[in-house]
């Protein structure tokens, strides 16, 4: 069985960077209030889905 884990510090770092980039891009036009928790949650969910699909791919190759 595979042991899979999500590195939350990397997700947090990516979320903070994404929030800063969006803040700079939208500074002059439209102010978008990006909730950091929503960004982190989205990254975690995408990571979990990616991990699940990758695990299924490995299992299909083994069997």
Backbone atoms as SQL, in Angstrom:
CREATE TABLE atoms (id INTEGER PRIMARY KEY, chain TEXT, resi INTEGER, resn TEXT, atom TEXT, x REAL, y REAL, z REAL);
INSERT INTO atoms VALUES
  (1, 'A', 1, 'UNK', 'N', 0.842, -1.187, 0.000),
  (2, 'A', 1, 'UNK', 'CA', 0.000, 0.000, 0.000),
  (3, 'A', 1, 'UNK', 'C', 0.890, 1.254, 0.000),
  (4, 'A', 2, 'UNK', 'N', 0.453, 2.254, -0.689),
  (5, 'A', 2, 'UNK', 'CA', 1.236, 3.482, -0.777),
  (6, 'A', 2, 'UNK', 'C', 0.909, 4.422, 0.371),
  (7, 'A', 3, 'UNK', 'N', 1.933, 5.055, 0.876),
  (8, 'A', 3, 'UNK', 'CA', 1.730, 6.059, 1.923),
  (9, 'A', 3, 'UNK', 'C', 1.807, 7.431, 1.263),
  (10, 'A', 4, 'UNK', 'N', 0.702, 8.152, 1.272),
  (11, 'A', 4, 'UNK', 'CA', 0.625, 9.443, 0.595),
  (12, 'A', 4, 'UNK', 'C', 0.333, 10.540, 1.604),
  (13, 'A', 5, 'UNK', 'N', 1.003, 11.650, 1.446),
  (14, 'A', 5, 'UNK', 'CA', 0.752, 12.770, 2.350),
  (15, 'A', 5, 'UNK', 'C', 0.798, 14.068, 1.557),
  (16, 'A', 6, 'UNK', 'N', 0.125, 15.052, 2.078),
  (17, 'A', 6, 'UNK', 'CA', 0.095, 16.377, 1.463),
  (18, 'A', 6, 'UNK', 'C', 0.948, 17.302, 2.317),
  (19, 'A', 7, 'UNK', 'N', 1.844, 18.016, 1.681),
  (20, 'A', 7, 'UNK', 'CA', 2.697, 18.945, 2.393),
  (21, 'A', 7, 'UNK', 'C', 1.951, 20.284, 2.496),
  (22, 'A', 8, 'UNK', 'N', 1.376, 20.532, 3.663),
  (23, 'A', 8, 'UNK', 'CA', 0.542, 21.722, 3.839),
  (24, 'A', 8, 'UNK', 'C', 1.361, 23.008, 3.815),
  (25, 'A', 9, 'UNK', 'N', 2.638, 22.939, 4.215),
  (26, 'A', 9, 'UNK', 'CA', 3.448, 24.155, 4.176),
  (27, 'A', 9, 'UNK', 'C', 3.687, 24.590, 2.734),
  (28, 'A', 10, 'UNK', 'N', 3.858, 23.625, 1.821),
  (29, 'A', 10, 'UNK', 'CA', 4.008, 23.984, 0.413),
  (30, 'A', 10, 'UNK', 'C', 2.709, 24.553, -0.137),
  (31, 'A', 11, 'UNK', 'N', 1.581, 23.968, 0.242),
  (32, 'A', 11, 'UNK', 'CA', 0.285, 24.494, -0.198),
  (33, 'A', 11, 'UNK', 'C', 0.085, 25.916, 0.307),
  (34, 'A', 12, 'UNK', 'N', 0.470, 26.158, 1.557),
  (35, 'A', 12, 'UNK', 'CA', 0.329, 27.493, 2.128),
  (36, 'A', 12, 'UNK', 'C', 1.220, 28.484, 1.398),
  (37, 'A', 13, 'UNK', 'N', 2.442, 28.076, 1.087),
  (38, 'A', 13, 'UNK', 'CA', 3.367, 28.950, 0.367),
  (39, 'A', 13, 'UNK', 'C', 2.813, 29.301, -1.011),
  (40, 'A', 14, 'UNK', 'N', 2.289, 28.306, -1.717),
  (41, 'A', 14, 'UNK', 'CA', 1.709, 28.552, -3.042),
  (42, 'A', 14, 'UNK', 'C', 0.488, 29.456, -2.930),
  (43, 'A', 15, 'UNK', 'N', -0.327, 29.240, -1.900),
  (44, 'A', 15, 'UNK', 'CA', -1.527, 30.061, -1.726),
  (45, 'A', 15, 'UNK', 'C', -1.168, 31.516, -1.451),
  (46, 'A', 16, 'UNK', 'N', -0.167, 31.735, -0.611),
  (47, 'A', 16, 'UNK', 'CA', 0.250, 33.114, -0.306),
  (48, 'A', 16, 'UNK', 'C', 0.809, 33.779, -1.561),
  (49, 'A', 17, 'UNK', 'N', 1.631, 33.042, -2.310),
  (50, 'A', 17, 'UNK', 'CA', 2.194, 33.593, -3.545),
  (51, 'A', 17, 'UNK', 'C', 1.091, 33.922, -4.544),
  (52, 'A', 18, 'UNK', 'N', 0.123, 33.012, -4.687),
  (53, 'A', 18, 'UNK', 'CA', -0.998, 33.249, -5.599),
  (54, 'A', 18, 'UNK', 'C', -1.804, 34.465, -5.178),
  (55, 'A', 19, 'UNK', 'N', -2.006, 34.627, -3.888),
  (56, 'A', 19, 'UNK', 'CA', -2.766, 35.779, -3.404),
  (57, 'A', 19, 'UNK', 'C', -2.036, 37.085, -3.696),
  (58, 'A', 20, 'UNK', 'N', -0.706, 37.074, -3.506),
  (59, 'A', 20, 'UNK', 'CA', 0.069, 38.280, -3.801),
  (60, 'A', 20, 'UNK', 'C', 0.043, 38.604, -5.294),
  (61, 'A', 21, 'UNK', 'N', 0.158, 37.569, -6.134),
  (62, 'A', 21, 'UNK', 'CA', 0.118, 37.799, -7.583),
  (63, 'A', 21, 'UNK', 'C', -1.235, 38.360, -7.997),
  (64, 'A', 22, 'UNK', 'N', -2.316, 37.789, -7.473),
  (65, 'A', 22, 'UNK', 'CA', -3.647, 38.299, -7.804),
  (66, 'A', 22, 'UNK', 'C', -3.838, 39.722, -7.304),
  (67, 'A', 23, 'UNK', 'N', -3.285, 40.029, -6.143),
  (68, 'A', 23, 'UNK', 'CA', -3.414, 41.383, -5.602),
  (69, 'A', 23, 'UNK', 'C', -2.700, 42.390, -6.494),
  (70, 'A', 24, 'UNK', 'N', -1.510, 42.017, -6.993),
  (71, 'A', 24, 'UNK', 'CA', -0.762, 42.924, -7.869),
  (72, 'A', 24, 'UNK', 'C', -1.475, 43.083, -9.210),
  (73, 'A', 25, 'UNK', 'N', -1.970, 41.962, -9.771),
  (74, 'A', 25, 'UNK', 'CA', -2.629, 42.026, -11.077),
  (75, 'A', 25, 'UNK', 'C', -3.932, 42.809, -11.027),
  (76, 'A', 26, 'UNK', 'N', -4.655, 42.718, -9.918),
  (77, 'A', 26, 'UNK', 'CA', -5.976, 43.346, -9.828),
  (78, 'A', 26, 'UNK', 'C', -5.937, 44.665, -9.057),
  (79, 'A', 27, 'UNK', 'N', -4.751, 45.183, -8.790),
  (80, 'A', 27, 'UNK', 'CA', -4.632, 46.378, -7.962),
  (81, 'A', 27, 'UNK', 'C', -5.327, 47.579, -8.584),
  (82, 'A', 28, 'UNK', 'N', -5.123, 47.781, -9.884),
  (83, 'A', 28, 'UNK', 'CA', -5.674, 48.977, -10.503),
  (84, 'A', 28, 'UNK', 'C', -7.077, 48.801, -11.051),
  (85, 'A', 29, 'UNK', 'N', -7.447, 47.591, -11.392),
  (86, 'A', 29, 'UNK', 'CA', -8.725, 47.379, -12.075),
  (87, 'A', 29, 'UNK', 'C', -9.839, 47.025, -11.096),
  (88, 'A', 30, 'UNK', 'N', -9.943, 45.783, -10.777),
  (89, 'A', 30, 'UNK', 'CA', -11.017, 45.313, -9.910),
  (90, 'A', 30, 'UNK', 'C', -10.382, 44.676, -8.688),
  (91, 'A', 31, 'UNK', 'N', -10.823, 45.095, -7.530),
  (92, 'A', 31, 'UNK', 'CA', -10.285, 44.516, -6.302),
  (93, 'A', 31, 'UNK', 'C', -10.960, 43.176, -6.041),
  (94, 'A', 32, 'UNK', 'N', -10.168, 42.132, -6.011),
  (95, 'A', 32, 'UNK', 'CA', -10.689, 40.798, -5.736),
  (96, 'A', 32, 'UNK', 'C', -10.215, 40.398, -4.347),
  (97, 'A', 33, 'UNK', 'N', -11.150, 40.140, -3.477),
  (98, 'A', 33, 'UNK', 'CA', -10.810, 39.718, -2.125),
  (99, 'A', 33, 'UNK', 'C', -10.655, 38.203, -2.127),
  (100, 'A', 34, 'UNK', 'N', -9.423, 37.748, -2.138),
  (101, 'A', 34, 'UNK', 'CA', -9.139, 36.321, -2.187),
  (102, 'A', 34, 'UNK', 'C', -9.009, 35.813, -0.759),
  (103, 'A', 35, 'UNK', 'N', -9.881, 34.919, -0.397),
  (104, 'A', 35, 'UNK', 'CA', -9.827, 34.327, 0.934),
  (105, 'A', 35, 'UNK', 'C', -8.733, 33.272, 0.941),
  (106, 'A', 36, 'UNK', 'N', -7.744, 33.463, 1.789),
  (107, 'A', 36, 'UNK', 'CA', -6.593, 32.567, 1.834),
  (108, 'A', 36, 'UNK', 'C', -7.010, 31.149, 2.178),
  (109, 'A', 37, 'UNK', 'N', -7.980, 31.013, 3.059),
  (110, 'A', 37, 'UNK', 'CA', -8.430, 29.667, 3.434),
  (111, 'A', 37, 'UNK', 'C', -9.057, 28.947, 2.252),
  (112, 'A', 38, 'UNK', 'N', -9.805, 29.669, 1.435),
  (113, 'A', 38, 'UNK', 'CA', -10.422, 29.050, 0.257),
  (114, 'A', 38, 'UNK', 'C', -9.361, 28.613, -0.745),
  (115, 'A', 39, 'UNK', 'N', -8.319, 29.422, -0.909),
  (116, 'A', 39, 'UNK', 'CA', -7.240, 29.060, -1.832),
  (117, 'A', 39, 'UNK', 'C', -6.514, 27.819, -1.333),
  (118, 'A', 40, 'UNK', 'N', -6.206, 27.781, -0.033),
  (119, 'A', 40, 'UNK', 'CA', -5.520, 26.619, 0.539),
  (120, 'A', 40, 'UNK', 'C', -6.389, 25.379, 0.405),
  (121, 'A', 41, 'UNK', 'N', -7.669, 25.508, 0.707),
  (122, 'A', 41, 'UNK', 'CA', -8.577, 24.366, 0.601),
  (123, 'A', 41, 'UNK', 'C', -8.655, 23.860, -0.838),
  (124, 'A', 42, 'UNK', 'N', -8.706, 24.778, -1.798),
  (125, 'A', 42, 'UNK', 'CA', -8.738, 24.380, -3.203),
  (126, 'A', 42, 'UNK', 'C', -7.470, 23.639, -3.588),
  (127, 'A', 43, 'UNK', 'N', -6.310, 24.152, -3.151),
  (128, 'A', 43, 'UNK', 'CA', -5.053, 23.478, -3.461),
  (129, 'A', 43, 'UNK', 'C', -4.992, 22.096, -2.832),
  (130, 'A', 44, 'UNK', 'N', -5.484, 21.966, -1.613),
  (131, 'A', 44, 'UNK', 'CA', -5.479, 20.667, -0.939),
  (132, 'A', 44, 'UNK', 'C', -6.380, 19.683, -1.676),
  (133, 'A', 45, 'UNK', 'N', -7.567, 20.137, -2.072),
  (134, 'A', 45, 'UNK', 'CA', -8.496, 19.253, -2.785),
  (135, 'A', 45, 'UNK', 'C', -7.912, 18.829, -4.128),
  (136, 'A', 46, 'UNK', 'N', -7.319, 19.771, -4.856),
  (137, 'A', 46, 'UNK', 'CA', -6.697, 19.433, -6.139),
  (138, 'A', 46, 'UNK', 'C', -5.550, 18.453, -5.922),
  (139, 'A', 47, 'UNK', 'N', -4.770, 18.668, -4.863),
  (140, 'A', 47, 'UNK', 'CA', -3.683, 17.738, -4.550),
  (141, 'A', 47, 'UNK', 'C', -4.190, 16.353, -4.215),
  (142, 'A', 48, 'UNK', 'N', -5.281, 16.279, -3.469),
  (143, 'A', 48, 'UNK', 'CA', -5.851, 14.979, -3.113),
  (144, 'A', 48, 'UNK', 'C', -6.385, 14.261, -4.350),
  (145, 'A', 49, 'UNK', 'N', -7.046, 14.996, -5.242),
  (146, 'A', 49, 'UNK', 'CA', -7.558, 14.383, -6.470),
  (147, 'A', 49, 'UNK', 'C', -6.399, 13.896, -7.336),
  (148, 'A', 50, 'UNK', 'N', -5.361, 14.720, -7.454),
  (149, 'A', 50, 'UNK', 'CA', -4.188, 14.316, -8.228),
  (150, 'A', 50, 'UNK', 'C', -3.512, 13.087, -7.648),
  (151, 'A', 51, 'UNK', 'N', -3.405, 13.043, -6.325),
  (152, 'A', 51, 'UNK', 'CA', -2.806, 11.887, -5.662),
  (153, 'A', 51, 'UNK', 'C', -3.640, 10.642, -5.891),
  (154, 'A', 52, 'UNK', 'N', -4.955, 10.775, -5.814),
  (155, 'A', 52, 'UNK', 'CA', -5.858, 9.646, -6.043),
  (156, 'A', 52, 'UNK', 'C', -5.715, 9.111, -7.467),
  (157, 'A', 53, 'UNK', 'N', -5.711, 10.030, -8.446),
  (158, 'A', 53, 'UNK', 'CA', -5.587, 9.601, -9.838),
  (159, 'A', 53, 'UNK', 'C', -4.230, 8.962, -10.103),
  (160, 'A', 54, 'UNK', 'N', -3.173, 9.517, -9.516),
  (161, 'A', 54, 'UNK', 'CA', -1.832, 8.957, -9.681),
  (162, 'A', 54, 'UNK', 'C', -1.750, 7.565, -9.061),
  (163, 'A', 55, 'UNK', 'N', -2.377, 7.381, -7.902),
  (164, 'A', 55, 'UNK', 'CA', -2.392, 6.072, -7.250),
  (165, 'A', 55, 'UNK', 'C', -3.130, 5.056, -8.110),
  (166, 'A', 56, 'UNK', 'N', -4.247, 5.446, -8.684),
  (167, 'A', 56, 'UNK', 'CA', -4.997, 4.524, -9.561),
  (168, 'A', 56, 'UNK', 'C', -4.182, 4.156, -10.789),
  (169, 'A', 57, 'UNK', 'N', -3.427, 5.119, -11.330),
  (170, 'A', 57, 'UNK', 'CA', -2.583, 4.843, -12.483),
  (171, 'A', 57, 'UNK', 'C', -1.511, 3.819, -12.132),
  (172, 'A', 58, 'UNK', 'N', -0.893, 3.963, -10.964),
  (173, 'A', 58, 'UNK', 'CA', 0.132, 3.013, -10.525),
  (174, 'A', 58, 'UNK', 'C', -0.480, 1.635, -10.322),
  (175, 'A', 59, 'UNK', 'N', -1.654, 1.582, -9.702),
  (176, 'A', 59, 'UNK', 'CA', -2.312, 0.297, -9.452),
  (177, 'A', 59, 'UNK', 'C', -2.661, -0.385, -10.776),
  (178, 'A', 60, 'UNK', 'N', -3.103, 0.384, -11.769),
  (179, 'A', 60, 'UNK', 'CA', -3.439, -0.200, -13.070),
  (180, 'A', 60, 'UNK', 'C', -2.203, -0.745, -13.769),
  (181, 'A', 61, 'UNK', 'N', -1.063, -0.083, -13.591),
  (182, 'A', 61, 'UNK', 'CA', 0.167, -0.564, -14.219),
  (183, 'A', 61, 'UNK', 'C', 0.666, -1.837, -13.547),
  (184, 'A', 62, 'UNK', 'N', 0.468, -1.954, -12.241),
  (185, 'A', 62, 'UNK', 'CA', 0.947, -3.121, -11.505),
  (186, 'A', 62, 'UNK', 'C', 0.098, -4.337, -11.830),
  (187, 'A', 63, 'UNK', 'N', -1.218, -4.140, -11.943),
  (188, 'A', 63, 'UNK', 'CA', -2.105, -5.287, -12.176),
  (189, 'A', 63, 'UNK', 'C', -2.280, -5.566, -13.648);
